[in-house]
Amino acid sequence: MSTLGACVLSTSWALAQEADQYRDDFLTDKFSVAVGVFFPDAKTAIRADAADGTFGTTLSTEKDLNIGDSDASLDVSMLWRISKKHRVELEYFNISQDGVKTLDANIRFGDSVFEEQFEIDSSLKTRVIRVGYGYSFVNDARNEFGLHLGLHVTDIDAAVAVVGDGDGSGLREAAGATAPLPVIGAHGSHRFGNRWVVYGRAQYFKLDVNDFDGDMIQYAVGIEHDTFERVSLGLAFKSFEIDIGIEKDDWLGKVDFKYSGPTLYFRLGFGAL
């Protein structure tokens, strides 16, 4: 083999080793930030009772209030690997829905009754902040698996108001609650090839404490491509379900909803363990 050929092969091997090394840093970034767009499909039901305990009407927001799916919403998450075994996560997303409908039956929401034929404007806003600590039993350049504990802070606001100048004009009711929900879960990921990673995460809560009673399930599965050095592009499917009874001054009643759909995002990695 000529000297030139040997040099080319040697250089190619060295570059491949270098590429493999930086690609293997994917699971060992000390800090990472992911910014994406969540496209949720919504299935929600809410009930707001009167202050005297009279049950409100259980409303399918899609059917009874004509509240449609949310527009694409911002989804941001951050990960700090304190060490190979320990990690801290933070995630935020918000979903905003609204709709207008002429009622075909009387409904009670809060202390008010909205009568048939009233035209109403309704809104439902949900904001979620997830904070978690994870312990990874396995964490190498190819695989990671661990368990984590966390807190989901879910802030929910709903409002129903009569629109127009006819009967019931000015009638409006609103309800809001912030639910801090402890969760337990698991996370895992696997690299295949030098640029692809599949991962999953699931969390669960079931508790009867203070002003809240119910359960919550959240999970995500996704795939990422290590497109550039320290920059990855990803696609995930996320689902967030919550079914809780609420006994708060600002909301006495129940919420039952599920948001699920794809998320497109990019992830930036910084530093190394």
Residue frames relative to the residue before (quaternion, step in Angstrom):
aa qw qx qy qz dx dy dz
M 1.0000 0.0000 0.0000 0.0000 0.00 0.00 0.00
S 0.4866 -0.6780 0.4652 0.2952 3.58 -0.90 0.93
T 0.6409 -0.5191 0.4033 0.3964 3.52 -1.30 0.40
L 0.6324 0.5398 -0.3237 0.4516 3.59 1.03 -0.83
G 0.6612 0.5078 -0.3057 0.4599 3.59 0.94 -0.92
A 0.6452 0.5182 -0.3216 0.4602 3.55 0.98 -0.85
C 0.6467 0.5205 -0.3212 0.4556 3.58 0.99 -0.80
V 0.6439 0.5226 -0.3227 0.4562 3.57 0.99 -0.88
L 0.6752 0.4893 -0.2984 0.4644 3.57 0.89 -0.94
S 0.6494 0.5239 -0.3141 0.4530 3.54 0.98 -0.83
T 0.6595 0.5010 -0.2995 0.4737 3.57 0.99 -0.89
S 0.6478 0.5220 -0.3168 0.4555 3.59 0.95 -0.88
W 0.6514 0.5100 -0.3146 0.4655 3.57 0.97 -0.87
A 0.6573 0.5138 -0.3091 0.4566 3.58 0.96 -0.88
L 0.6573 0.4986 -0.3129 0.4705 3.60 0.98 -0.82
A 0.6365 0.5232 -0.3321 0.4591 3.58 0.99 -0.78
Q 0.6478 0.5106 -0.3207 0.4656 3.56 0.98 -0.85
E 0.6482 0.5139 -0.3131 0.4666 3.56 1.00 -0.85
A 0.6498 0.5120 -0.3183 0.4630 3.61 0.96 -0.86
D 0.6476 0.5144 -0.3263 0.4576 3.55 0.96 -0.91
Q 0.6463 0.5382 -0.3293 0.4293 3.56 0.99 -0.84
Y 0.7046 0.4391 -0.3030 0.4679 3.59 0.78 -0.91
R 0.6221 0.5269 -0.3600 0.4536 3.61 1.06 -0.59
D 0.6513 0.5147 -0.3222 0.4551 3.58 1.06 -0.68
D 0.5471 0.6121 -0.4004 0.4071 3.61 1.22 -0.21
F 0.4361 0.7369 -0.4428 0.2661 3.58 1.23 -0.33
L 0.7644 0.3575 -0.1935 0.5005 3.59 0.86 -0.92
T 0.7113 0.4154 -0.2691 0.4991 3.58 1.23 0.13
D 0.2997 0.7307 -0.5463 0.2789 3.61 1.15 0.50
K 0.4406 -0.7013 0.4900 0.2720 3.57 -0.85 0.90
F 0.7819 0.0808 -0.0339 0.6172 3.57 1.03 -0.84
S 0.0775 0.7754 -0.6266 0.0083 3.55 -1.15 0.58
V 0.1435 -0.7635 0.6272 0.0560 3.51 -1.21 0.73
A 0.0958 -0.7880 0.6072 0.0330 3.57 -0.85 1.01
V 0.0586 -0.7804 0.6225 -0.0029 3.55 -0.91 0.98
G 0.1326 0.8232 -0.5363 0.1311 3.56 -0.68 1.07
V 0.4214 -0.6546 0.5652 0.2728 3.49 -1.42 -0.13
F 0.2115 -0.7788 0.5863 0.0705 3.55 -0.79 1.15
F 0.1436 -0.7851 0.6003 0.0514 3.58 -0.88 1.04
P 0.0209 -0.8717 0.4896 0.0072 3.62 0.31 1.20
D 0.2631 -0.6703 0.6681 0.1877 3.47 -1.31 0.63
A 0.1914 -0.8352 0.5124 0.0573 3.58 -0.63 1.14
K 0.0077 0.7346 -0.6784 -0.0004 3.51 -1.17 0.80
T 0.1226 0.8356 -0.5131 0.1530 3.58 -0.20 1.26
A 0.0275 -0.7553 0.6542 0.0263 3.50 -1.26 0.61
I 0.0354 -0.8071 0.5890 -0.0198 3.57 -0.91 0.91
R 0.0462 -0.7660 0.6391 0.0510 3.54 -1.29 0.46
A 0.0679 -0.7800 0.6218 0.0191 3.57 -0.88 0.98
D 0.2395 -0.8011 0.5378 0.1080 3.58 -0.50 1.22
A 0.5782 -0.5723 0.4529 0.3648 3.55 -1.30 0.37
A 0.6628 -0.5246 0.3627 0.3922 3.56 -1.24 0.45
D 0.6861 0.4715 -0.2874 0.4735 3.60 1.13 -0.60
G 0.6320 -0.5711 0.3149 0.4187 3.58 1.29 0.16
T 0.4379 0.6816 -0.4733 0.3459 3.61 1.23 -0.04
F 0.4575 -0.7053 0.4677 0.2730 3.55 -0.74 1.07
G 0.3623 -0.6927 0.5809 0.2269 3.52 -1.12 0.76
T 0.6157 -0.5257 0.4267 0.4030 3.55 -1.32 -0.01
T 0.3725 -0.6892 0.5683 0.2516 3.56 -0.94 0.86
L 0.1108 -0.8402 0.5306 -0.0155 3.53 -0.48 1.26
S 0.2820 -0.6725 0.6567 0.1924 3.51 -1.03 0.89
T 0.3724 -0.7677 0.4636 0.2389 3.57 -0.36 1.17
E 0.6477 0.5136 -0.3334 0.4532 3.59 1.07 -0.65
K 0.7496 0.4012 -0.2176 0.4794 3.60 0.85 -0.95
D 0.7815 0.3872 -0.1921 0.4499 3.59 0.71 -1.09
L 0.7850 0.2954 -0.1484 0.5239 3.59 1.09 -0.66
N 0.3847 -0.7467 0.4625 0.2838 3.58 1.29 -0.08
I 0.3425 0.7100 -0.5300 0.3126 3.56 1.07 0.74
G 0.2544 -0.8084 0.5178 0.1170 3.56 -0.58 1.14
D 0.7239 -0.3861 0.3235 0.4714 3.52 -1.35 -0.15
S 0.5596 -0.5980 0.4599 0.3431 3.52 -1.21 0.57
D 0.5110 -0.5641 0.5344 0.3676 3.51 -1.27 0.41
A 0.6928 -0.4302 0.3460 0.4639 3.57 -1.26 0.17
S 0.1395 -0.8153 0.5607 0.0387 3.57 -0.87 0.95
L 0.5753 -0.5983 0.4472 0.3334 3.52 -1.24 0.60
D 0.0402 -0.7717 0.6347 -0.0018 3.55 -1.05 0.86
V 0.0253 0.8077 -0.5840 0.0775 3.57 -0.58 1.19
S 0.0514 0.7902 -0.6097 0.0346 3.58 -0.97 0.83
M 0.1380 -0.7748 0.6136 0.0636 3.53 -1.23 0.61
L 0.1089 -0.7816 0.6130 0.0372 3.54 -1.14 0.70
W 0.0560 -0.7686 0.6372 0.0072 3.54 -0.95 0.98
R 0.1845 -0.7682 0.6065 0.0892 3.53 -0.62 1.17
I 0.2914 -0.7705 0.5439 0.1601 3.56 -0.35 1.24
S 0.7464 -0.1128 0.0823 0.6507 3.53 1.17 -0.78
K 0.7278 -0.4019 0.2824 0.4785 3.60 -1.21 -0.10
K 0.7228 0.4387 -0.2387 0.4776 3.59 1.10 -0.64
H 0.7887 0.3351 -0.1374 0.4968 3.57 1.01 -0.78
R 0.0280 0.7986 -0.5978 0.0641 3.57 -0.96 0.91
V 0.1808 -0.7437 0.6345 0.1081 3.54 -1.26 0.59
E 0.1173 -0.8105 0.5734 0.0251 3.59 -0.89 0.98
L 0.0451 -0.7629 0.6444 0.0266 3.52 -1.24 0.61
E 0.0366 0.7990 -0.5979 0.0537 3.58 -0.91 0.93
Y 0.0363 -0.7844 0.6192 0.0098 3.56 -1.14 0.71
F 0.1791 0.7427 -0.6421 0.0632 3.53 -1.14 0.74
N 0.1400 -0.7801 0.6040 0.0836 3.56 -1.21 0.47
I 0.1492 -0.7743 0.6129 0.0502 3.53 -1.14 0.77
S 0.0541 -0.8044 0.5913 -0.0180 3.57 -0.78 1.06
Q 0.0054 0.8009 -0.5955 0.0616 3.58 -0.79 1.10
D 0.0656 0.7877 -0.6118 0.0320 3.57 -1.16 0.58
G 0.0421 0.8003 -0.5968 0.0403 3.55 -1.27 0.36
V 0.2619 -0.7339 0.6078 0.1529 3.53 -1.33 0.43
K 0.1014 0.7996 -0.5843 0.0944 3.58 -0.95 0.90
T 0.3586 -0.6636 0.6076 0.2488 3.53 -1.28 0.56
L 0.4172 -0.7497 0.4560 0.2365 3.56 -0.53 1.19
D 0.2340 -0.7616 0.5873 0.1422 3.55 -1.10 0.76
A 0.7646 0.1370 -0.1363 0.6148 3.59 1.31 0.27
N 0.5852 -0.5608 0.4424 0.3838 3.57 -1.21 0.42
I 0.0381 -0.7746 0.6304 0.0353 3.57 -1.13 0.70
R 0.2530 -0.7241 0.6155 0.1814 3.54 -1.22 0.55
F 0.0502 0.7628 -0.6422 0.0574 3.53 -0.91 1.01
G 0.8093 0.0037 -0.0540 0.5849 3.55 -0.41 1.21
D 0.7989 -0.2762 0.2222 0.4859 3.56 -0.94 -0.92
S 0.6872 0.4917 -0.2647 0.4646 3.60 1.26 -0.10
V 0.2731 -0.7066 0.6268 0.1824 3.50 -1.33 0.54
F 0.1874 -0.7603 0.6166 0.0822 3.55 -0.81 1.10
E 0.3029 -0.8208 0.4648 0.1360 3.53 -0.45 1.25
E 0.6771 -0.4739 0.3941 0.4021 3.49 -1.35 0.45
Q 0.8042 0.2520 -0.2512 0.4762 3.53 -1.09 0.93
F 0.4688 0.6163 -0.4783 0.4143 3.62 1.22 0.06
E 0.2913 -0.7049 0.6113 0.2111 3.57 -1.07 0.71
I 0.0440 -0.8342 0.5492 -0.0249 3.56 -0.58 1.13
D 0.2636 -0.7179 0.6287 0.1409 3.49 -1.27 0.68
S 0.0375 -0.8284 0.5576 -0.0368 3.58 -0.57 1.16
S 0.0510 -0.7886 0.6122 0.0277 3.55 -1.19 0.57
L 0.0620 -0.7613 0.6449 0.0263 3.52 -1.26 0.61
K 0.0139 -0.8008 0.5972 -0.0434 3.56 -0.68 1.14
T 0.0490 -0.7938 0.6057 -0.0228 3.54 -0.89 1.03
R 0.0261 -0.7787 0.6267 -0.0136 3.54 -0.89 1.02
V 0.0832 -0.8098 0.5808 -0.0032 3.55 -0.86 1.00
I 0.0414 -0.7458 0.6645 0.0195 3.53 -1.03 0.94
R 0.0918 -0.7972 0.5963 0.0195 3.55 -0.79 1.07
V 0.0298 -0.7734 0.6330 -0.0167 3.55 -0.86 1.06
G 0.0964 0.8314 -0.5394 0.0926 3.57 -0.78 0.93
Y 0.2461 -0.7161 0.6310 0.1686 3.51 -1.33 0.47
G 0.0794 -0.8189 0.5681 0.0198 3.57 -0.86 0.94
Y 0.1745 -0.7473 0.6315 0.1109 3.53 -1.19 0.68
S 0.2021 -0.8018 0.5566 0.0810 3.57 -0.65 1.15
F 0.3176 -0.7452 0.5592 0.1767 3.55 -0.65 1.13
V 0.7642 0.1558 -0.0821 0.6205 3.56 1.18 -0.68
N 0.2125 0.7551 -0.6055 0.1342 3.58 -0.93 0.87
D 0.2143 0.7429 -0.6074 0.1824 3.55 -0.33 1.26
A 0.7597 -0.3921 0.2489 0.4552 3.56 -1.21 -0.18
R 0.7519 0.3910 -0.2024 0.4908 3.59 1.22 -0.37
N 0.8243 0.1467 -0.0283 0.5461 3.58 0.98 -0.75
E 0.0136 0.7623 -0.6468 -0.0175 3.51 -1.28 0.54
F 0.0978 0.7701 -0.6271 0.0644 3.55 -1.08 0.81
G 0.2059 0.7908 -0.5572 0.1477 3.53 -0.93 0.88
L 0.4164 -0.6599 0.5641 0.2701 3.50 -1.42 -0.04
H 0.0412 -0.8151 0.5765 0.0389 3.55 -1.16 0.44
L 0.2818 -0.6982 0.6343 0.1754 3.46 -1.43 0.41
G 0.0682 0.8291 -0.5509 0.0666 3.56 -1.01 0.68
L 0.3241 -0.7029 0.5955 0.2153 3.47 -1.40 -0.09
H 0.1630 -0.7510 0.6347 0.0808 3.54 -0.90 1.03
V 0.0956 -0.7626 0.6374 0.0549 3.56 -0.78 1.01
T 0.0439 -0.8180 0.5717 -0.0450 3.55 -0.38 1.31
D 0.1122 -0.7940 0.5973 0.0126 3.54 -0.66 1.18
I 0.0373 -0.8200 0.5689 -0.0501 3.58 -0.61 1.19
D 0.0070 0.7804 -0.6247 0.0272 3.57 -0.93 0.95
A 0.0055 -0.7877 0.6154 -0.0294 3.57 -0.90 0.98
A 0.0004 -0.7949 0.6064 -0.0202 3.56 -1.10 0.70
V 0.0809 -0.7582 0.6462 0.0322 3.54 -1.20 0.74
A 0.0699 0.8086 -0.5771 0.0905 3.60 -0.77 1.03
V 0.4379 -0.6633 0.5417 0.2738 3.54 -1.16 0.70
V 0.1954 -0.7760 0.5899 0.1075 3.56 -0.94 0.90
G 0.6943 0.4585 -0.3444 0.4348 3.57 -1.22 0.44
D 0.5461 -0.6418 0.4568 0.2849 3.56 -1.37 0.04
G 0.4994 0.6803 -0.4193 0.3346 3.59 1.25 0.14
D 0.8006 -0.2245 0.1983 0.5190 3.53 -1.22 -0.57
G 0.8024 0.2702 -0.2171 0.4859 3.54 -1.02 0.86
S 0.3542 0.7588 -0.4893 0.2435 3.59 1.24 0.03
G 0.7913 0.2856 -0.2351 0.4869 3.55 -0.91 0.97
L 0.5236 0.6301 -0.4213 0.3890 3.60 1.23 -0.21
R 0.1314 0.7909 -0.5809 0.1405 3.56 -0.78 1.06
E 0.0275 -0.7683 0.6393 0.0136 3.53 -1.12 0.76
A 0.0547 -0.7877 0.6134 0.0133 3.56 -1.09 0.77
A 0.0663 -0.7751 0.6277 0.0293 3.54 -1.19 0.60
G 0.0505 0.8082 -0.5839 0.0578 3.55 -1.01 0.76
A 0.0405 0.7889 -0.6113 0.0477 3.56 -1.13 0.68
T 0.1921 -0.7368 0.6352 0.1296 3.51 -1.25 0.61
A 0.1039 -0.8236 0.5576 -0.0056 3.56 -0.57 1.22
P 0.1365 -0.7711 0.6170 0.0784 3.60 -0.53 1.15
L 0.0345 -0.8431 0.5338 -0.0545 3.57 -0.30 1.28
P 0.3062 -0.7470 0.5563 0.1968 3.64 -0.62 1.06
V 0.0833 -0.8065 0.5852 0.0130 3.57 -1.02 0.81
I 0.1710 -0.7306 0.6474 0.1337 3.51 -1.36 0.37
G 0.1051 0.8293 -0.5390 0.1032 3.57 -0.94 0.73
A 0.3568 -0.7024 0.5747 0.2214 3.51 -1.39 -0.22
H 0.1006 -0.7791 0.6150 0.0682 3.55 -1.22 0.51
G 0.0540 0.8004 -0.5957 0.0394 3.54 -1.19 0.57
S 0.0028 -0.7914 0.6112 0.0043 3.57 -1.18 0.50
H 0.0912 -0.7848 0.6122 0.0315 3.55 -1.22 0.56
R 0.2738 -0.7487 0.5851 0.1488 3.54 -0.90 0.98
F 0.0055 -0.7605 0.6485 0.0332 3.56 -1.03 0.81
G 0.7505 0.1890 -0.2202 0.5937 3.50 -0.84 1.01
N 0.6267 -0.5453 0.3993 0.3880 3.54 -1.22 -0.47
R 0.7748 0.3573 -0.1822 0.4887 3.58 1.20 -0.27
W 0.7153 0.4526 -0.2544 0.4678 3.62 1.17 -0.26
V 0.0322 -0.7729 0.6337 0.0018 3.53 -1.11 0.81
V 0.1339 -0.7373 0.6539 0.1039 3.56 -1.07 0.79
Y 0.0130 -0.8140 0.5797 -0.0356 3.56 -1.03 0.72
G 0.0855 -0.7802 0.6163 0.0648 3.51 -1.32 0.27
R 0.0393 -0.7771 0.6280 0.0114 3.53 -1.25 0.53
A 0.0248 0.7969 -0.6030 0.0282 3.59 -0.95 0.81
Q 0.0448 -0.7883 0.6137 -0.0012 3.55 -1.11 0.78
Y 0.0850 -0.8028 0.5901 0.0077 3.53 -1.12 0.73
F 0.0218 -0.7757 0.6307 -0.0039 3.52 -1.18 0.72
K 0.1350 0.7416 -0.6541 0.0623 3.55 -1.11 0.76
L 0.2157 0.7955 -0.5156 0.2342 3.53 -0.45 1.20
D 0.1358 -0.7295 0.6622 0.1044 3.51 -1.25 0.57
V 0.2885 0.7612 -0.5170 0.2647 3.55 -0.07 1.29
N 0.8546 0.0439 -0.0646 0.5133 3.53 -1.07 0.85
D 0.8359 -0.2045 0.1691 0.4805 3.59 -0.67 -1.13
F 0.7125 0.4385 -0.2358 0.4944 3.60 1.26 0.03
D 0.0007 0.7786 -0.6263 0.0395 3.52 -1.11 0.80
G 0.5420 0.6252 -0.4298 0.3615 3.59 -0.59 1.07
D 0.4184 -0.6921 0.5204 0.2741 3.53 -1.21 -0.50
M 0.1481 -0.7675 0.6204 0.0648 3.50 -1.34 0.41
I 0.0441 -0.7692 0.6374 0.0142 3.55 -1.08 0.80
Q 0.0504 0.7711 -0.6340 0.0299 3.54 -0.97 0.89
Y 0.1016 0.7869 -0.6065 0.0504 3.55 -1.01 0.79
A 0.0738 -0.7710 0.6309 0.0448 3.52 -1.29 0.44
V 0.0270 -0.7504 0.6599 0.0273 3.54 -1.13 0.75
G 0.0971 0.8301 -0.5399 0.1003 3.55 -0.90 0.83
I 0.2555 -0.7239 0.6175 0.1717 3.47 -1.41 0.05
E 0.1130 -0.7924 0.5984 0.0354 3.55 -1.02 0.88
H 0.2159 -0.7398 0.6230 0.1336 3.50 -1.22 0.63
D 0.3553 -0.7342 0.5452 0.1936 3.55 -0.78 1.10
T 0.1095 -0.8849 0.4510 0.0391 3.51 0.56 1.29
F 0.7890 0.0430 0.0072 0.6129 3.56 0.92 -0.94
E 0.6503 -0.4764 0.3801 0.4534 3.54 -1.22 0.18
R 0.8518 0.0463 -0.1070 0.5107 3.54 -0.73 1.22
V 0.7058 0.3784 -0.2706 0.5343 3.63 1.21 0.13
S 0.0295 -0.7977 0.6019 -0.0241 3.57 -0.78 1.09
L 0.2523 -0.7260 0.6175 0.1671 3.53 -1.24 0.57
G 0.0299 -0.8459 0.5314 -0.0330 3.56 -0.88 0.88
L 0.1621 -0.7320 0.6523 0.1118 3.50 -1.39 0.39
A 0.0146 0.8060 -0.5896 0.0497 3.56 -0.81 1.03
F 0.2528 -0.6960 0.6379 0.2113 3.51 -1.33 0.36
K 0.0666 -0.8178 0.5714 -0.0160 3.56 -0.70 1.12
S 0.0495 -0.7791 0.6246 0.0228 3.54 -1.15 0.68
F 0.0332 -0.7843 0.6189 -0.0267 3.54 -0.97 0.96
E 0.0173 0.8091 -0.5831 0.0711 3.58 -0.51 1.22
I 0.0428 0.7875 -0.6126 0.0520 3.54 -0.98 0.88
D 0.0090 0.7748 -0.6296 0.0572 3.55 -0.98 0.94
I 0.2362 0.7945 -0.5170 0.2137 3.58 -0.06 1.26
G 0.3474 -0.6687 0.6147 0.2329 3.49 -1.32 0.56
I 0.1822 -0.8012 0.5674 0.0547 3.57 -0.96 0.91
E 0.0192 -0.7710 0.6366 0.0069 3.55 -1.03 0.86
K 0.2810 0.7428 -0.5406 0.2776 3.53 0.33 1.34
D 0.6380 -0.5265 0.3881 0.4063 3.55 -1.23 0.39
D 0.7402 0.4128 -0.2245 0.4810 3.58 0.99 -0.85
W 0.7910 0.0620 -0.0637 0.6054 3.60 1.23 -0.17
L 0.0042 0.7457 -0.6649 0.0435 3.50 -0.74 1.18
G 0.5301 0.6247 -0.4162 0.3944 3.59 -0.41 1.15
K 0.5173 -0.6275 0.5004 0.2972 3.54 -1.08 -0.81
V 0.0729 -0.7559 0.6464 0.0745 3.55 -1.22 0.56
D 0.0152 0.7713 -0.6342 0.0514 3.53 -1.04 0.85
F 0.2638 0.7866 -0.5239 0.1926 3.58 -0.30 1.16
K 0.1481 -0.7511 0.6374 0.0876 3.47 -1.38 0.42
Y 0.0636 -0.7599 0.6468 0.0114 3.52 -0.91 1.05
S 0.1485 0.7908 -0.5811 0.1222 3.58 -0.71 1.01
G 0.3488 0.7310 -0.5384 0.2326 3.54 -1.11 0.65
P 0.6566 -0.5278 0.3719 0.3899 3.56 -1.31 0.04
T 0.1567 -0.7422 0.6436 0.1015 3.51 -1.33 0.50
L 0.1524 -0.7516 0.6366 0.0811 3.55 -0.94 0.95
Y 0.1066 0.8239 -0.5435 0.1204 3.59 -0.77 0.94
F 0.2251 -0.7069 0.6331 0.2209 3.50 -1.42 0.03
R 0.2123 -0.7833 0.5768 0.0932 3.55 -1.11 0.66
L 0.1824 -0.7651 0.6115 0.0860 3.54 -1.02 0.93
G 0.1506 -0.7938 0.5842 0.0772 3.56 -0.92 0.93
F 0.0992 -0.7958 0.5972 0.0151 3.55 -1.09 0.81
G 0.8414 0.1608 -0.1250 0.5005 3.55 -1.03 0.81
A 0.2058 -0.7532 0.6102 0.1341 3.51 -1.37 0.06
L 0.5510 -0.6134 0.4537 0.3381 3.54 -1.18 0.61
